[in-house]
Amino acid sequence: MAMAQTEDHAVGLDQYETLPRRILTVWLPLFVFVFVLLFPFYWMAITAVKPDNQLTDYANHSPFWVVGPTLEHMRYLLFETTYPRWMWNTIIVSVASTTISLVASVFAAYAIERLRFKGSRITGLMIFLAYLVPPSILFIPLAFIVFQVGIFDSRLALILTYPTFLIPFCTWLLMGYFRSIPYELEESALVDGASRWQILTKIVLPLAVPGLISAGIFAFTLSWNEFIYALTFISSSENKTVPVGVLTELVRGDIYEWGALMSGALLGSLPVVILYSFFVDYYVSSMTGAVKE
């Protein structure tokens, strides 16, 4: 009797596995998602290698394809502008601010989740709520501090202000990952005479490597793409980052150098794409663990 019910149930499910239904419920939504996700990058790539006469002459040239691609825009960007300096500034600022944010977030997340002091949950919630404050509100008081300290128009201004929005989310993410580590490991180490520092460096951090990688990728990506602070705190061309430099230096009044703009955007996105391609598994597993907890 049970076997017959199982067979009937299997037969009933087969109607949902037909080819037309799979195309409608799986392949078509997947195609739409991939198209919407990748089409901007495709447009950026073909615009970066289009000759100038094809950029606006849609009557004689298709806007979705390129004939006779050229690297003139790349050459102009790399050798006739300060783009290499913008890229170097972006790398330094992103790496430094990510390192500072990770160190601070590790200490904050460990203290909130593992030391179990009174009010730790409220403290964790307040840290996460700080992330929800829009940068468009924070940059005004931060600009006053940057001017008073005397670090305006320097990479140090960005390195010290970026952690204000990186630390809250990284702390929240690491809190969820630290919470998944068994307390018994820490208690056993305390019984054996280990200090809190030894527990953190020799037990907790090695087990939290996926969480650290995920938080690092998140912080690096936000630092790399940040615009408001870099636009406000940097004025000289040689100190600008890629997002600000490409927009402010390659747009002159109502003249848009589309080939150079798209080339700068394409080259500027490659480091982040490469970073995600290497660590995407760690990123997904850590985000899943943080949300689950």
Disulfide bonds with the S-S distance in Angstrom:
none
